[in-house]
Amino acid sequence: MENSQKIPSRSFAQRWHIKPILGTVIMVILLVFSSQMADVNVGMFFANLSQFTDLLVRMSNPTWSYLSIIWQPLYETIQMAILGTTIGTIFAVPFSLLAASNLVHNGIIRNVIRIILDLVRTLPDLLLAAIFVAIFGIGSTAGVVTLAIFSFGMISKLFYEVIETIDMGPIEALESVGARKLTVIWYAVIPQILNQFISYFLYTLEINVRASTVLGYIGAGGIGVFLQRSLNEFNYGATAVIILATLIIVLVIDGISNHLRRILL
Amino acid sequence: MAEEPIILFEHVNKTYKNGTIGLKDINLSIPKGQFLVVVGLSGAGKSTLLRTINRMHGITDGKLYVDGDEISQYKGKALRTLRRQIGMIFQNFNLVNRSSVQKNVLSGRVGYYPAWKSILGLFSKSDRDKAVRSLRRVNMLEKLYARADELSGGQQQRVAIARTLMQDPKIILADEPIASLDPKTTKTVMDTLKSLNQEDEMTVIVNLHSVSLAREYADRIIGLRAGEVVYDQMIENVKEADLNQIYQTEEDS
């Protein structure tokens, strides 16, 4: 080889940063168009700000005695979230293993599983809750089933993406000693992903605690039922207590889960 | 030296799906108890050759005998039974980092257990003792309960050898076992392989880059280039100049 190496010249697009500029322009155009199409009026937000402050004033006098009544439904909300997340996770594990391209080489199985998971994820949780309230009636069963399905869709995707990043070396080693597929997964896959699995479980639990307060609003059990009732009765003192209590519970759960996840990863 | 071949390649070819030729008309007879070193450039097919023996790679055509049985079409249980008699050692050790040394070593034995027993960790007392003996053999017993990622590279490779010993293998395949190690640990690992060959009468096949190590440890050296065996000599007939030729690329010549 002769030593005649030159710095290669950049292409036109690279030199003038065509891609990022074009991307920004398209983004701005999309924003302007969609706000016009959807008839979003920013002026209206400020015009009605007085109603918001009015509501705040009325809520500024929390009926603290209401706390003893909402204690039970708050507890129920957390239980719903834990139950729903756990059930969803149990179903998510086999599906995520089957959806991982480094474990399942059969493209047909993998794609069928992925399509199922995509479909599950497209269902909005409020829609699911509405359907299950219609089936199971008002109460926490509808909430748990909704959260289980929602968690299943979300966790499956998070899990299989984790599985696809693992080191394949140990898998090769276990296959070379004559291990069955299930044994390979147990010895070479699970130890590599367990901490990330737990972390994603906690993350989903956080989301579900928040989601279950909203789901209750349409009758799926928990604190949301009481929130809706107090608003209907214009009992703003009670509303304030519910909102504050929920806020504290969510903060506590988030705090615990964040702390655990930091330790794990 | 024993004369009965434990591994026999007859006109073995391997072509990858994308058309790349992995192995080309390999004919090799490897007698029981031989210490065989395979040398050649990266991409010459050394790893492929090694992995056809325990069928981690399939072959396209030809016949491949291990211990008298034609294995190229093995599936399921027959394949697992074949693999558990053949130990494999890797360049990157391939231990499970987050698991203990003990669990890593015991995992070498799972081929002898039904899936549910190995998942529940129900290893027999004699196999647990065997794990202790295997680790003692490679001088790593003190690390029994350490996590694999706490160990240095040389220590990890010794644990990997202990894992292989759990299989009671007749054959050990080592794919560049010392490529990520320093010279001192290289010697320890190569000496261990040599002792398995001489004291335990295992057939050992090692892929190496280093010609000097090959000359030091091998009974026989074969050279691969572009998937073909271009050199095959017993150690007493090996000449330095021949070996250098194996490493010659087309650009050089």
Chai-1 contact restraints between the chains, C-beta under 6 A:
chainA,res_idxA,chainB,res_idxB,connection_type,confidence,min_distance_angstrom,max_distance_angstrom,comment,restraint_id
A,G169,B,N92,contact,1.0,0.0,6.0,A-B,restraint_1
A,G169,B,N94,contact,1.0,0.0,6.0,A-B,restraint_2
A,P170,B,N94,contact,1.0,0.0,6.0,A-B,restraint_3
A,P170,B,V96,contact,1.0,0.0,6.0,A-B,restraint_4
A,A173,B,N94,contact,1.0,0.0,6.0,A-B,restraint_5
A,S176,B,N54,contact,1.0,0.0,6.0,A-B,restraint_6
A,S176,B,R83,contact,1.0,0.0,6.0,A-B,restraint_7
A,S176,B,M88,contact,1.0,0.0,6.0,A-B,restraint_8
A,V177,B,R84,contact,1.0,0.0,6.0,A-B,restraint_9
A,V177,B,G108,contact,1.0,0.0,6.0,A-B,restraint_10
A,V177,B,G111,contact,1.0,0.0,6.0,A-B,restraint_11
A,V177,B,Q167,contact,1.0,0.0,6.0,A-B,restraint_12
A,G178,B,R80,contact,1.0,0.0,6.0,A-B,restraint_13
A,G178,B,R83,contact,1.0,0.0,6.0,A-B,restraint_14
A,G178,B,R84,contact,1.0,0.0,6.0,A-B,restraint_15
A,G178,B,G111,contact,1.0,0.0,6.0,A-B,restraint_16
A,A179,B,V110,contact,1.0,0.0,6.0,A-B,restraint_17
A,A179,B,G111,contact,1.0,0.0,6.0,A-B,restraint_18
A,R180,B,A115,contact,1.0,0.0,6.0,A-B,restraint_19
A,L182,B,A115,contact,1.0,0.0,6.0,A-B,restraint_20
A,T183,B,V110,contact,1.0,0.0,6.0,A-B,restraint_21
A,T183,B,A115,contact,1.0,0.0,6.0,A-B,restraint_22
A,T183,B,S118,contact,1.0,0.0,6.0,A-B,restraint_23
A,W186,B,I119,contact,1.0,0.0,6.0,A-B,restraint_24
A,Y187,B,S107,contact,1.0,0.0,6.0,A-B,restraint_25
A,A188,B,V96,contact,1.0,0.0,6.0,A-B,restraint_26
A,P191,B,V96,contact,1.0,0.0,6.0,A-B,restraint_27
A,P191,B,R98,contact,1.0,0.0,6.0,A-B,restraint_28
A,P191,B,S99,contact,1.0,0.0,6.0,A-B,restraint_29
